[in-house]
Amino acid sequence: MKKTLFLLVACLILSYAGTLSALAQEATTKEAPAAPEKAKMATVKPETLAGTLQTVVVDKKLLVVASSAGIPYDFNVTGATKIMVGGNKAKLADLAGATGKSVSIKFLPEKKAGNIAQSVEVQ
């Protein structure tokens, strides 16, 4: 009787340990849902702002554009930003002489990185 009871308890302990091991292995093999984060970033749509070019900071790759209401907005310029002045392709440094002129800027509003300029067109 003692041997049977001991054998029964040992089987229960081993099956319990096996269940815990399987659950632990299942918990470690699950991956974090990375796809929804990528989907969020893909849903950011470009916006356009028309206003007046106020400031160009070439070394920080920064533009400040005042909206028609006079509110200043900062924009980060990247290597992919297309810059046009008077219909001609230009560089960021070329915009320093265009302060005070009308500008249209297409940008991606990013919470962490700030507003990323996709294209800048000075009339």
C-alpha positions as a Markdown table, in Angstrom:
| # | Residue | x | y | z |
|---|---|---|---|---|
| 1 | Met | 0.0 | 0.0 | 0.0 |
| 2 | Lys | 2.8 | 2.4 | 0.9 |
| 3 | Lys | 4.6 | 1.6 | -2.4 |
| 4 | Thr | 1.4 | 2.3 | -4.4 |
| 5 | Leu | 0.8 | 5.6 | -2.6 |
| 6 | Phe | 4.4 | 6.6 | -3.1 |
| 7 | Leu | 4.3 | 5.7 | -6.8 |
| 8 | Leu | 1.0 | 7.7 | -7.2 |
| 9 | Val | 2.5 | 10.8 | -5.5 |
| 10 | Ala | 5.7 | 10.6 | -7.5 |
| 11 | Cys | 3.6 | 10.4 | -10.8 |
| 12 | Leu | 1.6 | 13.5 | -9.7 |
| 13 | Ile | 4.7 | 15.4 | -8.9 |
| 14 | Leu | 6.4 | 14.5 | -12.2 |
| 15 | Ser | 3.2 | 15.4 | -14.3 |
| 16 | Tyr | 2.9 | 18.7 | -12.4 |
| 17 | Ala | 6.6 | 19.5 | -13.1 |
| 18 | Gly | 6.1 | 18.5 | -16.8 |
| 19 | Thr | 3.1 | 20.9 | -17.1 |
| 20 | Leu | 5.1 | 23.8 | -15.5 |
| 21 | Ser | 8.0 | 23.1 | -17.9 |
| 22 | Ala | 5.7 | 23.1 | -20.9 |
| 23 | Leu | 4.1 | 26.4 | -19.8 |
| 24 | Ala | 7.4 | 28.0 | -19.2 |
| 25 | Gln | 8.7 | 26.9 | -22.6 |
| 26 | Glu | 5.5 | 28.2 | -24.3 |
| 27 | Ala | 5.9 | 31.6 | -22.5 |
| 28 | Thr | 9.5 | 32.0 | -23.6 |
| 29 | Thr | 8.8 | 31.1 | -27.3 |
| 30 | Lys | 6.1 | 33.7 | -27.7 |
| 31 | Glu | 7.4 | 36.7 | -29.6 |
| 32 | Ala | 6.5 | 40.3 | -28.8 |
| 33 | Pro | 4.0 | 41.7 | -31.4 |
| 34 | Ala | 6.3 | 43.8 | -33.5 |
| 35 | Ala | 4.0 | 44.0 | -36.5 |
| 36 | Pro | 1.5 | 46.4 | -35.0 |
| 37 | Glu | 4.3 | 48.9 | -34.2 |
| 38 | Lys | 5.4 | 48.8 | -37.8 |
| 39 | Ala | 1.8 | 49.2 | -38.9 |
| 40 | Lys | 1.5 | 52.3 | -36.8 |
| 41 | Met | 4.6 | 53.9 | -38.4 |
| 42 | Ala | 3.3 | 53.1 | -41.8 |
| 43 | Thr | 0.0 | 54.9 | -41.1 |
| 44 | Val | 1.6 | 58.3 | -40.6 |
| 45 | Lys | 0.5 | 60.3 | -43.6 |
| 46 | Pro | 2.3 | 63.3 | -44.9 |
| 47 | Glu | 0.9 | 66.7 | -44.2 |
| 48 | Thr | 1.5 | 70.0 | -46.0 |
| 49 | Leu | 2.1 | 73.5 | -44.5 |
| 50 | Ala | 2.2 | 76.7 | -46.4 |
| 51 | Gly | 3.8 | 79.7 | -44.7 |
| 52 | Thr | 6.8 | 81.9 | -44.5 |
| 53 | Leu | 10.4 | 80.7 | -44.1 |
| 54 | Gln | 11.7 | 82.2 | -40.9 |
| 55 | Thr | 14.9 | 80.5 | -39.9 |
| 56 | Val | 17.4 | 78.1 | -41.5 |
| 57 | Val | 20.0 | 76.4 | -39.2 |
| 58 | Val | 22.2 | 74.5 | -41.7 |
| 59 | Asp | 24.5 | 72.7 | -39.1 |
| 60 | Lys | 21.4 | 71.3 | -37.2 |
| 61 | Lys | 19.5 | 70.6 | -40.5 |
| 62 | Leu | 16.5 | 72.6 | -39.2 |
| 63 | Leu | 13.9 | 74.9 | -40.8 |
| 64 | Val | 11.4 | 77.1 | -39.0 |
| 65 | Val | 8.3 | 78.0 | -41.0 |
| 66 | Ala | 5.6 | 80.4 | -39.7 |
| 67 | Ser | 2.1 | 79.4 | -40.7 |
| 68 | Ser | -0.3 | 81.9 | -42.1 |
| 69 | Ala | -1.5 | 82.4 | -38.5 |
| 70 | Gly | 2.0 | 83.3 | -37.4 |
| 71 | Ile | 2.7 | 80.0 | -35.5 |
| 72 | Pro | 6.3 | 78.8 | -35.9 |
| 73 | Tyr | 6.8 | 75.1 | -36.8 |
| 74 | Asp | 10.2 | 73.3 | -36.7 |
| 75 | Phe | 11.1 | 70.8 | -39.4 |
| 76 | Asn | 14.1 | 68.4 | -39.6 |
| 77 | Val | 15.8 | 68.1 | -43.0 |
| 78 | Thr | 17.2 | 64.8 | -44.0 |
| 79 | Gly | 19.3 | 63.6 | -46.9 |
| 80 | Ala | 16.0 | 62.5 | -48.6 |
| 81 | Thr | 14.4 | 65.9 | -48.3 |
| 82 | Lys | 13.8 | 67.4 | -51.8 |
| 83 | Ile | 14.5 | 71.2 | -51.8 |
| 84 | Met | 13.3 | 73.4 | -54.6 |
| 85 | Val | 13.9 | 77.2 | -54.9 |
| 86 | Gly | 12.1 | 79.0 | -57.8 |
| 87 | Gly | 11.5 | 75.7 | -59.6 |
| 88 | Asn | 15.2 | 74.7 | -59.4 |
| 89 | Lys | 16.8 | 72.0 | -57.2 |
| 90 | Ala | 18.6 | 73.5 | -54.3 |
| 91 | Lys | 20.5 | 72.6 | -51.1 |
| 92 | Leu | 19.7 | 73.4 | -47.5 |
| 93 | Ala | 22.4 | 76.1 | -47.4 |
| 94 | Asp | 20.6 | 77.8 | -50.4 |
| 95 | Leu | 17.5 | 78.4 | -48.2 |
| 96 | Ala | 19.5 | 80.7 | -45.9 |
| 97 | Gly | 19.0 | 83.5 | -48.5 |
| 98 | Ala | 15.3 | 82.8 | -48.8 |
| 99 | Thr | 14.1 | 83.7 | -45.4 |
| 100 | Gly | 11.0 | 85.8 | -45.4 |
| 101 | Lys | 9.7 | 84.1 | -48.6 |
| 102 | Ser | 6.6 | 82.0 | -49.1 |
| 103 | Val | 7.3 | 78.3 | -48.7 |
| 104 | Ser | 5.3 | 75.1 | -49.0 |
| 105 | Ile | 6.6 | 72.1 | -47.0 |
| 106 | Lys | 5.4 | 68.5 | -47.1 |
| 107 | Phe | 6.3 | 66.7 | -43.9 |
| 108 | Leu | 5.8 | 63.6 | -41.8 |
| 109 | Pro | 4.6 | 64.5 | -38.2 |
| 110 | Glu | 6.7 | 62.3 | -35.9 |
| 111 | Lys | 6.3 | 62.3 | -32.1 |
| 112 | Lys | 9.8 | 61.3 | -31.3 |
| 113 | Ala | 11.8 | 62.6 | -34.2 |
| 114 | Gly | 9.8 | 65.8 | -34.7 |
| 115 | Asn | 8.4 | 66.9 | -38.1 |
| 116 | Ile | 10.5 | 65.4 | -40.9 |
| 117 | Ala | 10.5 | 67.4 | -44.1 |
| 118 | Gln | 10.0 | 65.4 | -47.2 |
| 119 | Ser | 10.0 | 68.3 | -49.6 |
| 120 | Val | 10.5 | 72.1 | -49.4 |
| 121 | Glu | 9.4 | 74.4 | -52.1 |
| 122 | Val | 10.2 | 78.1 | -52.0 |
| 123 | Gln | 8.3 | 80.3 | -54.5 |
